Amino acid sequence: MRKVVSPRPSSHSPALLLTSLAGLLRTWLPEQRWFAGKGRRVTELALLSATELHPGCLHLLVSTRHDSAAHLPGDCYQLLLGVREVLPPRLAHTCIGRASEGPLAGMMVYDALQEPRSADLLLERLRTPGTVGPLRFEREAHVAIPAGLTPRLLDAEQSNSSLVYGDSYILKIFRRVQPGINPDLEVPWALARQGCTRVPAPVAWFRTSQPQAATLGVLQPFLRDADDGWTLALESLAAGRDFTDEAYELGKATAEVHLALAGAFALGVPVGRRSRRLAASMNERLDATSRSVPDLLPYVAGLRGAFDALAALDSGRPVQRIHGDLHLGQVLRAGKRWFVIDFEGEPARPIAERRHPQPPVRDVAGMLRSFDYAARSRRPWRPEWARRCRDAYCAGYAAQARWDPRAEPELLRAYETDRAVYEALYEARHRPDWLPVPMAAIARLAERAPAPAPSGSGTQKPVPSFHSAQGG
């Protein structure tokens, strides 16, 4: 049997390694859930960085373009590839293929994130900070991470990959890498220093200095007994149970995080000073989406009314750092306590854009839309369930923040409309069967004018109507 020779980036240039890997990756990448060009042919592939983490395991950063976006900048992806002469049966499901040329000719290439040995050694790098080529591994000095934690790869995520170690820690590995500090490290780290316990604090992370400085992964405590909000909402609907108590507490948790964010990061200018610019951006997205989703066309004039009302709004409320992609899948409930996770924002947007201060009501609108999605995920549809949850959530938010999101209905309606337009584009492209869900909201939002704020908005007391008037 031929002796296994582990590939060494120091002895093979990226261009030479790419001759072994290009054909395999062109086929494998479009099949991955986290690949932005899913199902599209990769037309260009470049190897930006190659680092040997341990013998037979390569950390790669690759740049790709696909045939439908040749005019756009390439995307950078993080890969962890294993290389063996023979792949044992237990790793058959991780196989990418056998290299036919170049320095790895004849070797089997596989996804090393699914190999326990490589996952173990990745944690060991985080336990003992240091550098490996352009990679730097760091951790909080006061945190001692145990050795020997059994790894398992979660299969529920789409835009990233996560390894759980012994049900104690979770390592999120950012698949699509962009220059700069990732908000999913920056924000929880800052919130921890504010004393906010609603967000699991980072204990270790790793980053790269080449080709540009970027965050690659974050290790945080794993809430093993927690359930995500989407699962809990669907269980409530299936059992015919009310969800208003949970929604109320979730509103309070959201406001608590927003208050901590306002203390951790500098505030921006008041909404009123940029309302015209915000409305113009929303109108541009509406125009672009209506060209791609013809179902929107009958509602464009009505939806534009929401953005026109925003343009005329003179609000003195400042903008701030927010979550940026808040919905029921981004919150966890352990016992009776809610936690907020995944501060990465929308991965398709540039990191610099995701770090911009924004009105907190954008997060609120995202959660309100999520209640609607849950209610419409089962038949018969339960709009009254969503309505009670929405009221309860806003009341909980008001109780903690001393400001009710419904106090400025023009702002809330504009952001909810903008979110529904985004959802319509996503569903039309990826899940056509789900398009009726955002379209139902679009029909509602296009017809109605902003409702007056509930009595007592902006006071310390929550609005009590979600139990009495809504039949909760």
Secondary structure, 3 states (H helix, E strand, C coil): CCCCCCCCCCCCCHHHHHHHHHHHHHHHHHHCCCCCCCCCCEEEEEEEEEEEEECCEEEEEEEEEEHHHCCCCCEEEEEEEEEECCCCHHHHHHEEEECCCHHHCCCEEEEHHHCHHHHHHHHHHHHCCEEECCEEEEECCCCCCCCCCCEEECCCCCCEEEEEECCCEEEEEECEECCECCHHHHHHHHHHHCCCCCCCCCCEEEEECCCCCEEEEEEEECCCCCEEHHHHHHHHHHHCCCCHHHHHHHHHHHHHHHHHHHHHCCCCCEHHHCHHHHHHHHHHHHHHHHHHCHHHHHHHHHHHHHHHHHHCCCCCCECECCCCCCCHHHEEEECCEEEECCCCCCCCCCHHHHCCCECCHHHHHHHHHHHHHHHCCCCCCCHHHHHHHHHHHHHHHHHHHCCCHHHCHHHHHHHHHHHHHHHHHHHHHHCHHHCHHHHHHHHHHHHCCCCCCCCCCCCCCCCCHHHHCCCC
